[in-house]
């Protein structure tokens, strides 16, 4: 039976051998939630880049640019890090490609590149990711983007929710991180948005827009798609 | 109000500025539980060293030697890592000093040395540590020794238990790590030993001796003493 482990911070990834495994990168607030939403709204592919300069440079190649630093949309780019940027119609996204950089999510993806496959996970596509992992049957490491290297609740809850969905098909008991995430998910799952109101990151983004985003980002199974990062591009499988 | 944060792995310590703060190093199974027990049984001081060679070298200076690697007593030393080594009378410890090296605990202490004070915490001296921290009134970081850098349940539960004891006097809500530890502690506290039977580390040490150790190590407030690491020696305050 394949194993499901959870890495609570990109800064702990050196402890994991990702070769032969699938990495599920998660940054619920809000990078991976936005990527899933973007692909659902007809974006053709996204290129995650580490710096604002790289992001802006891709505008010349007809990319839309999406960038956030410390939770706020960066200057001189088309989109921030809110999934509603792909939903509200202000910037038409259908058929476009997007260059994206975020505080934590992009870094987590780049540090996961040794994996056989890098999958983008969010509550919005939880069931689709679970189905994909079941079909593949390989060991899985959920890579929590965290907040500047620190443990964060929302990404951990995703790990717990994914482990709960895969309980019949994966070994979810051999790592303490997975056991802890399952217990936290059990506590939070009756009302994830209410639970997350206490989290440091949600309080950091304590604005109306952020709460609206958070409530959207904890919806499960809104989109039936699996984004993978291949040859530098995030595409829908 | 001072802040209480929890660092889930020594490998994440670079994210924390320990200057001006108190570090509470915890390795429930079993280094810090054994250190507290040793001082309670009349050991004058302990010297934590990183290598077996350093540990054995101190035998020439009339130190008792205590060493464990991967959960098993190392060869050619007086004591392993079980607190019962200081209780069973096989090796007389009263009035002796001890050189100690363990897989995770020693490393966590050495990486915490930037702190104003390095305190040794365990369930066995939980109340004494809480009282000391309340008197000091400084910011606190609980440093979980973990298992070879990985998150582990038992050290996290100690962090949650300490946060619960200090809820009136410290800010225990501004880090997600502390919030998670509190929720896990709430779940585990009715029967900590039963809860830990599922943990990876306890199953790794799945032997009669280890279970006996584990049940002892989760006793709260067995000893009213606070070990601190000063000038290379762990002494009773």
Interface residues (C-beta under 8 A of the other chain):
Chain A: X8 X9 X11 X12 X14 X15 X147 X148 X149 X150 X151 X152 X153 X156 X173 X174 X175 X176 X177 X179 X180 X183 X184 X187 X198 X199 X200 X201
Chain B: X8 X9 X11 X12 X14 X15 X147 X148 X149 X150 X151 X152 X153 X156 X173 X174 X175 X176 X177 X179 X180 X183 X184 X187 X198 X199 X200 X201
